[in-house]
Amino acid sequence: MRFDRLDWRIVRELFHWGSSTFPVGPLRVSLQGIASQVGVHRNTILARVRAMRKAGVLEGQVFEPRPGTVGLVRSGYLLHGTPSRDGEELLEALRRFPCISAFVQCRGVAFVHLWHDPGDSPKAAAQAVRQALGARSLIEGYVSTKFTAEENGMSRPSPFEVRMMLALRRAPTLPMSAVARELGVTTRTAERRAAALIERGAGAMVPLFRPGRVEGWILVHYVPLERDERAAAGLVRAFPDRVVGPFSPRQIPTVLVPLESLSEVERRRREAERVPGVGPLMPVLVQDITYPRAFEGWLAPRVESAQVRVASLQVHDA
């Protein structure tokens, strides 16, 4: 699908990145709100979203819990020297690791998001992935145990909220009426309870975005190589057109930016490096993002036991 800048504005609103470590996507993104911001009709926004779904650029939206909400740990690692693999070959390699929620494939490198039980070693799991994929080395991007309690979503979900989380994940392309039927409540009740779950920081709705299906653009991760506490604010100033980021100071504050040419990638890098606090940047060209379906089978039983896990984690932390 060929994108223009309006399409990228829509994707940015779907992620709805806040000033914290995670996206803060609401239960429903206001199409009228996006339309008012960009000066087009609501029906134009609706048509663009439908086209993205039809082209497979958007595979729906799912509820992504904050790791502390379900008593788990999430980590991200940058894998250097990763050989390029096609879709089927990559899925086969990732099948051994059902704890991977997303795999960002780039030129020469990859970024993997892993979930863990509290007693497991995030780095050991990342090393196993590195070896399986033939990468030369890895660098820690983040581990959620280093986040603040607010970023981690430390709260104990009720049995109904646990069912709500799973229902929102199982129906990424279905309306809330389908979620309501699964939960045995009215659509109004389902919407109200899901919105409350998100508002109190238990998680957010996250788009399953496939940049490899977008034509005519280069999606770039700008990664600071030397940074200080001003880096995140500097990246905000340098890249107002970013789709994702920056991340919090407890991880590498990268930004994801859509650009139209390699010359623009280099020009924007040079300009951003002159912003105070940013320093040298490494541009990483994103090829695609894969969301292994095996992750749902790994996550579901752990979410179902979230009340016990969160209670144990809170006692341990205390």
N, C-alpha and C positions, 0 to 999 in steps of 0.2 A: 504493500500500500504506500502510495506517495503522500508524504506529510507536507504541511506548511506550518507556519508559526502558530496559527490558531490551534492546530492539532496538538502542538507541544504545550500550549497554555492549558489545554484540557487535561493532558496527562499530568501536568504539574498539580493541577487542582485535585485530581483523583488521588495522588499521593498525599497532598495536603501536609507538606513537611512543616514542622514547627521549629522551635528553637532548641529542642531537646534531641535525645539520641534516636528517637523513633519517629516515623510518620504518625500523624494524628488524624488520619482520615475519618470523617464522620460516617454515620450509618448511611446517610444519603447525601451526595454532593448536589448542591442546588444548581440545576441547569440555568435557572433564571439569574442566579448570582454570578455565574461565569459569564453569561450573556451580557449582563450589565457592565461587568468589568471590561470586557473587550469590545463592547459596542456593536454586537450583532444580535439577531433574534434568537430567542430560546429554541425555536425549531431547528435553527442551524446547528446549535450545539448538540441537540438530540440526534440529528442526522449524522453528525460526525462520530458520535459515540457508537451508534448502530453500525456505521461503516467499519470502525475499528474492530468491533466484535465479529462482524462477518468476515473480515480479512484475517482474523486470528491474532491481531496485534494486542487485543485485550481478551484474555481468557476468563474474564470475570473478576470479581473482587471477593476476597476471603477475610475472615476475622483472624488477625494475627495477635495472639495474646502476648503481653509482656512476660518475659520468662519467669519473673518472681510470682506472677499471678497464679501460675500452675506449678510452682515449686521446681522449676527447671533452670538450667543454665544455657545461654546461647553464646556462641563465639563466632568470629569471622577471621579467616586467614587468607593472606595473599600468597598464591602459589606461583613461583617464578619458573620460567622455562617449561611451561606446560605445552606438550605437543597438541596441535590442532586435531580435533576429532569431529566426525559428522554426527548428526542427531542420534541415530540408532547406536552407534559405537559408544557415544558418550553416555547414553542412558544405560547401556549394558554395564559400563564401568562403574556408574554411580549406584547401580542396583545393590551392590554390596554394602552400601552405606545409607540405610533408610532414614538416618537421623539428619540428612542434608535437606534443608528446606528450599534452598535456592543455590544455583551454581551460575556465576557470572563469567562467561567465556570471553576473553579478550585476546588481542594479538600478543602471543608469547607469555601471557600470564593469565591467571584465573583467580576469582575470589569466591570462596565457599563459605556458606552460612551453615553452621552445625549446631544442633541442640544436644544436650547431655543431661543425664541424671546427675544430681548434685555430687555424688561420690566419684564420678568419672573424670578423667584428665582430658580437658579440651585439646591440649597440644598433642597428646598421644593419638587421639582420633584424627587430628589434622595431619599428623605424620603418616598415618596409615593411608589417608586419601592421597597425600603427596606421592607415596610410593606406588600406589595403584595406578595413578595417572601419569607417572613418569616425570613429575616435576623435579627440578634440581634443588629447590630450597623453598622455605616458607617464612613469612613474617606475620606476627600476630597483629590483626587489625583491631580487635576488641574482644573482651570477655565480660559478660554481663555482671559477674560478681564484683567488678570494679565500678559499676554504675552506682548512682545514688538510689536510695530506696524508692523515691518517686519515679525515677526512670525505669526501675525494675518492675514497677507495678505491684508492690508488696501488698496483697490483700487476699483474704480468704473467700473464694467464690462459694455461693450457695449451690445446692444441687440443681436448681433451675438454671442458674447462670452457667454451670458446667454444660448442661444440655444445650443451652443457647449457643455457647462457643462452638460446639461440635456441629450444630445445625447450620450455623453461618459458614462454616468451612465446607460442609458437604454440598452446599448449594451455591457455588460461586456465580452461576448465571441465572439463578431462579429468583423470582420476586419474593418479597417478604411474606406474601400469602402462603407460599409453599413452606417456608420456615415455620409459620404459625401453625399450619396443619400438622407438621411433624411434632410440634411441641404441645398440641392440643389446646391452643389458646386462640383468641381473636387476632387478626392482623394488627389492630390498634395496640393490643397488649404486647405483642411481639416487638413492634417498632419501639414502643415506649421503654420496654425492658432492655432491648439491645442498645438503644441510645444511652440509657443510664449506665450500662456496662462500659461503654466507651468513654463517657464523660468523666467517670471516676478513675480513669487511667488504667483499666484492666487490659486494654489492647486497642487496636484500631482496625478499620477496614483498609486493606492494602490491595491495589490492583495487581493482577497477574499480567505484567507488561512484557511483551516479546519484541525487543528492539530489532532483532534480526529480520523481522517481517516488515520493517519500515524502509522505504526506498528514498534515495537522494540525500541522506543526511549521515553525518558521522557523530556518534554518541561518545563523548569523551569524559573519562574520569580524570580530573586534575588532582594529583596526589602531592601534598606538600612534603618535601624531603627534609627541610629544616624549618621548624616552626616555633612560635611562642604562643602566649595566651591570646594574642591578637589575631591569630591565623583565621579562626572561624569568621570573625567579623570582617576581616579583610577579604575573604572569599565571597561573602555576601555582597560586598561593595563591588568586587571585580566581576561577579557573574550574576547579575539580576535575572538573567534568563535561564538559570539552572533549573533542572527538573527535580533533583534530589540533593539533600544536604544543605549546609554542612552538618557534620556530626558533632557530638559534644566533645569537650576536651579530653574525655576518658578514652577516646579512640581517634584514629587518624581523621581529621576533619575534611574529608574529600567532598567534592561536588561533582554532579553529573550534568553535563552541558551538551545540548544538541547544536552542532555546527555544520556548515554547508561545504567546507573544503579543508584540505590539509593546510593550506596557507593561512586560513582563518584560525585553525587550531594553534598554529605557531604564533600568530600575531596576538591572540588572546592570552597565550601563556606569557609572552614577554610583557604585555601590559599589566597582567595580574601580579607578576613578580615585583613590580615597582610599588605595589600597595604595601604600606607598613604592616609588618608581621607575617606576611605570606611567605616570602623567601622563595627558593628554587622550587619549581613544580615539575612533576613528571606526568606528561599526558599519556593516558592509557586508553586505547581505542576499544570500545566494547563491541563485541560481535553479536552476542545474544545472551538471554537469561533463560535457564531451564529450571522448571519447578518439578522435581521428581515426585510422581504420584505415590511412591512407596512411603513418603514422609507421612501421609495421612494415617496409614496403618501404624506407624511408629508413635505418632503424637496422640491418637485417640485414646488408648488405654491410660496414658499418663495424664491427660486432661481429666478423664473419668475419676482418677484417684487424686485429683488436685487438692481436695480439701485436706486429706491426710498429709500430702507432700508439703503443702504450704504451712500447715500447722507445725510440722516437724522442722521445717526450715526456719520458721520464726523463733521457735524455742532454741534452736542451735545458734542463731544469730544473736539472740538475747544474752 
